[in-house]
Amino acid sequence: MSRVAVCSRSFSHHPVLRAELLARHAHVTFNDAGLSMHGEALIAFLKGHEKIITSLERLDEAVFAALPELKVVSKYGVGFDMVDLDAMARRGIKLGWTGGLNKRSVAELVIALAIAALRHVAICDREVRAGEWRRHVGRQLSGKTVGIIGCGHIGKELAGLLKAFGCTVLANDIRDDAAFYETHDVRPVDLETLLGAADVVTLHVPLDETTRGILSAERLALMKPDAVLINAARGGLVDEAALKAMLADGRLASAAFDVFATEPPDDPELLALPNFLATPHIAGNAEEAVLAMGRAAIEGLETARPPTADWPAPPPPAP
């Protein structure tokens, strides 16, 4: 009987997911202490387990080298930018992963953040609580131009929701999904055109060496002064120092971030800006998405397959 370790704090503390995993695996080590683990601490927690369920933990060559007994990594969550797939393949470790399970959860939060930023919801809330009564004039999301950077599972879901608001949707992606764009009236454009035209810019790309710092100071400067920037993807995609300066100087109307380069964020000046809205990495954390991702991670312990060059494309159909 394989031993299973669960790194994720939210999975470990979820009574339904715990029960469903224990119904299928007798020997499970949960992260009951709620630790955020990396390096040697992560290795110590995973030692002696053949299968693991991981979330945002970094699994690299050094971790895999220290865990010769490890056979399966099942991903709780949709991103696997924290996992060295090449190192896994070299060591014959299989990966369980299902994409798109939290797409509605993330897309709905993006809509909420966009409306909150456009209507100054956070500022109004703080002022009313402080005894002030100022009726700020905001803007509607309806009819605005929204630029989606990364039109995968989440970007596509968001594009569909934006149709109800009558938005013009621009998309920038490394893949040319012409059929989707035509069907959903989405206009593919280069990144610079998107940044210059959009009223709302939202990021939905993984974090890797091609996307790290994708919104540099120079690219942020292309955005309209009254635009809104939303990041519910990964920290590290945006030059946060340049963003802070633009928000403080009025060169960008507002920004709403669910993710940060360092979590929890450690820049009190950024967090203190009235036109900056922050949430604690909750985009994919709706109850429905948590259950779907957790159950997929449980299933992935059995259905994992070797990570290959075409990952995350689905496996070929059975003959």
C-alpha positions in Angstrom: 0.0 0.0 0.0 1.5 3.3 -1.1 2.1 6.1 1.4 0.6 9.5 0.4 1.7 12.9 1.6 -0.5 16.0 1.2 1.4 19.3 1.1 -1.5 21.6 0.6 -2.8 23.3 3.7 -6.3 23.9 2.3 -6.7 20.2 1.1 -5.4 19.0 4.5 -7.9 21.1 6.4 -10.9 20.2 4.1 -13.0 17.6 5.8 -14.6 16.2 2.6 -11.4 15.9 0.7 -9.7 14.3 3.7 -12.4 11.7 4.0 -12.5 10.9 0.3 -8.7 10.5 0.2 -8.6 8.3 3.3 -11.4 6.2 1.8 -9.0 5.2 -1.0 -5.6 5.4 0.8 -5.0 4.1 4.3 -1.6 5.7 4.9 -1.8 9.5 4.4 0.3 12.2 6.0 -1.6 15.6 6.0 -0.1 19.0 6.5 -2.1 19.5 9.7 0.3 22.1 11.0 -0.5 24.4 8.1 3.1 24.9 7.2 4.4 26.6 4.0 7.2 24.3 3.1 10.2 24.5 0.8 13.7 23.1 0.5 14.8 20.9 3.4 11.5 21.2 5.3 9.6 20.0 2.3 12.0 17.1 1.7 11.6 16.1 5.4 7.8 16.1 5.1 7.8 14.1 1.9 10.4 11.5 2.8 9.1 7.9 2.8 6.1 8.6 0.6 5.6 7.1 -2.8 2.8 9.5 -3.9 2.2 13.1 -3.0 -0.4 15.8 -3.6 1.2 19.2 -4.0 -0.1 22.7 -4.5 2.3 25.7 -4.6 5.4 23.9 -3.4 8.5 24.1 -5.6 9.5 20.7 -6.7 12.9 20.9 -8.4 15.8 18.6 -9.2 17.2 18.9 -5.6 13.9 17.8 -4.1 13.4 14.9 -6.5 17.0 13.8 -5.9 16.4 13.6 -2.2 13.2 11.5 -2.6 14.2 8.3 -4.6 11.1 6.5 -3.4 8.8 9.1 -5.0 6.7 7.7 -7.9 3.8 10.0 -8.4 3.1 13.8 -8.0 -0.5 14.7 -8.2 -1.3 18.4 -8.6 -3.9 20.1 -6.5 -4.6 23.2 -8.6 -4.2 23.9 -12.2 -0.8 25.5 -12.6 2.4 23.4 -12.6 5.0 26.1 -13.1 6.4 25.2 -9.7 7.2 21.7 -10.9 10.4 20.8 -12.9 8.8 18.5 -15.5 12.1 17.7 -17.1 13.5 16.5 -13.8 10.4 14.4 -13.2 10.7 12.8 -16.6 14.4 11.9 -16.1 13.6 10.2 -12.8 10.5 8.4 -14.1 8.1 10.2 -11.8 4.5 10.5 -13.1 2.3 13.6 -12.9 -1.4 13.7 -12.2 -2.9 17.0 -13.5 -6.2 18.3 -14.8 -6.5 21.7 -16.3 -9.3 24.2 -16.2 -11.0 23.0 -13.0 -11.0 26.5 -11.4 -11.6 28.5 -14.5 -15.0 29.8 -13.4 -13.8 30.6 -9.9 -10.9 32.7 -11.2 -13.0 34.3 -14.0 -15.7 35.4 -11.6 -13.2 37.0 -9.2 -11.6 38.9 -12.1 -15.1 40.3 -12.9 -15.5 41.2 -9.3 -12.1 42.9 -9.1 -12.7 44.8 -12.4 -16.1 46.2 -11.1 -14.6 47.0 -7.7 -11.8 48.9 -9.2 -13.9 50.7 -11.7 -16.5 51.7 -9.1 -13.9 52.5 -6.3 -15.6 49.9 -4.0 -12.6 49.5 -1.7 -12.1 53.3 -1.3 -15.8 53.8 -0.6 -15.9 51.1 2.0 -12.9 52.5 3.9 -14.3 56.0 3.8 -17.8 55.0 5.0 -16.3 53.1 7.9 -14.2 56.2 8.8 -17.3 58.4 8.9 -16.9 60.0 5.5 -19.7 60.1 2.9 -18.3 60.9 -0.5 -20.2 59.7 -3.5 -17.4 58.7 -5.9 -18.2 58.6 -9.6 -17.0 55.4 -11.1 -17.3 53.7 -14.5 -19.2 50.7 -15.7 -17.6 47.5 -16.9 -20.3 47.3 -19.6 -19.0 48.4 -23.0 -15.4 48.6 -22.0 -12.4 47.1 -23.9 -10.9 44.2 -21.9 -7.5 42.8 -22.8 -6.8 39.2 -21.8 -3.1 38.3 -21.7 -3.2 34.5 -21.9 -6.3 33.0 -23.4 -6.2 29.4 -22.1 -8.8 27.8 -19.9 -9.4 30.8 -17.7 -9.0 33.4 -20.4 -11.6 31.7 -22.5 -14.0 31.4 -19.6 -13.5 35.1 -18.8 -14.1 36.0 -22.5 -17.5 34.2 -22.3 -18.5 36.0 -19.2 -17.6 39.4 -20.6 -20.0 39.0 -23.5 -22.9 39.6 -21.0 -21.4 43.0 -20.3 -21.1 43.9 -24.0 -17.3 44.2 -23.7 -14.9 44.3 -26.6 -12.4 41.5 -25.9 -8.8 41.6 -27.0 -6.5 38.5 -26.5 -2.8 37.9 -26.6 -1.6 34.4 -26.5 1.3 32.3 -27.8 -1.2 30.0 -29.4 -3.4 31.0 -32.3 -6.9 29.7 -31.4 -8.6 31.2 -34.4 -11.7 29.0 -34.1 -12.4 30.2 -30.5 -11.7 33.8 -31.4 -14.1 33.8 -34.3 -16.9 32.0 -32.4 -16.7 34.3 -29.4 -15.9 37.5 -31.2 -12.5 37.9 -29.6 -9.8 39.9 -31.4 -6.3 38.5 -31.2 -3.6 41.3 -31.1 0.0 41.7 -30.1 0.8 42.6 -26.5 1.7 46.2 -27.2 -1.6 46.9 -29.0 -3.6 45.2 -26.2 -1.9 47.3 -23.6 -2.5 50.5 -25.4 -6.2 49.9 -26.2 -7.7 48.1 -23.2 -9.6 49.8 -20.4 -9.1 46.7 -18.3 -6.0 44.4 -18.7 -6.0 41.0 -17.0 -3.2 38.5 -16.8 -3.8 34.7 -17.2 -0.4 33.2 -18.1 1.8 30.8 -16.1 5.0 32.1 -14.6 8.1 30.9 -16.4 11.2 32.4 -18.0 9.2 33.6 -20.9 6.6 35.4 -18.8 8.5 36.6 -15.8 8.3 40.4 -15.7 6.2 40.3 -18.9 4.6 43.6 -17.7 7.8 45.6 -17.3 8.0 49.3 -16.6 8.2 50.0 -20.3 5.1 47.9 -21.1 3.1 49.3 -18.2 3.8 52.7 -19.6 1.8 51.8 -22.7 -1.4 51.5 -20.7 -4.0 54.2 -20.8 -3.9 56.5 -17.6 -7.5 55.6 -16.8 -7.0 51.8 -17.3 -7.2 49.1 -14.6 -4.7 46.2 -14.3 -5.7 42.9 -12.7 -3.4 40.0 -11.8 -5.0 36.8 -10.7 -2.5 34.6 -12.3 1.0 34.5 -10.8 3.2 36.9 -8.8 6.3 37.9 -10.7 4.5 38.7 -14.0 4.4 42.5 -13.2 7.1 44.9 -12.2 5.5 45.8 -8.8 7.8 48.7 -8.1 7.0 50.4 -11.4 3.3 49.7 -10.9 3.5 51.4 -7.5 5.1 54.5 -9.0 2.5 54.7 -11.7 -0.5 54.3 -9.3 1.0 56.9 -7.0 1.6 59.4 -9.8 -1.8 58.9 -11.4 -0.3 57.4 -14.5 -2.6 54.4 -14.0 -6.0 54.6 -12.5 -6.0 51.5 -10.4 -4.9 47.9 -10.0 -6.2 44.8 -8.3 -3.9 41.9 -7.4 -4.7 38.5 -6.0 -1.1 37.3 -6.4 2.3 38.8 -5.6 6.0 38.2 -6.2 6.3 37.6 -2.5 3.4 36.2 -0.6 2.2 37.6 1.7 3.2 40.9 0.0 5.9 42.8 1.8 5.5 46.3 0.3 3.5 48.4 2.7 3.6 51.4 0.4 1.9 49.5 -2.4 -0.7 48.1 -0.1 -1.4 51.6 1.3 -2.3 53.1 -2.0 -6.0 53.9 -2.2 -6.2 52.8 -5.8 -4.7 49.4 -5.2 -6.9 46.5 -4.3 -5.4 43.3 -2.8 -6.8 39.8 -2.1 -4.9 36.9 -0.6 -4.5 34.5 -3.5 -8.1 33.4 -3.5 -9.0 33.4 -7.2 -9.3 29.6 -7.5 -10.5 29.2 -3.9 -14.3 29.0 -4.4 -15.7 26.0 -2.6 -16.8 24.4 -5.9 -13.4 24.8 -7.4 -11.6 23.5 -4.3 -13.7 20.3 -4.4 -13.2 19.8 -8.1 -9.4 20.3 -7.8 -9.1 18.2 -4.7 -11.0 15.3 -6.3 -9.0 15.5 -9.4 -5.8 15.4 -7.3 -7.1 12.2 -5.6 -7.9 10.7 -9.0 -4.5 11.8 -10.3 -2.7 9.6 -7.8 -4.0 6.6 -9.9 -4.2 8.1 -13.4 -0.8 10.0 -13.4 1.3 9.7 -16.6 4.8 10.6 -17.5 5.2 14.3 -18.3 6.2 14.6 -21.9 7.0 17.3 -24.5 3.3 17.7 -25.4 2.2 18.3 -21.8 -0.4 19.5 -20.9 -2.1 18.1 -24.0 -4.5 15.2 -23.1 -3.3 11.6 -23.5 -4.1 9.9 -26.8 -7.4 8.1 -26.8 -7.4 4.4 -26.0 -7.3 2.1 -29.0 
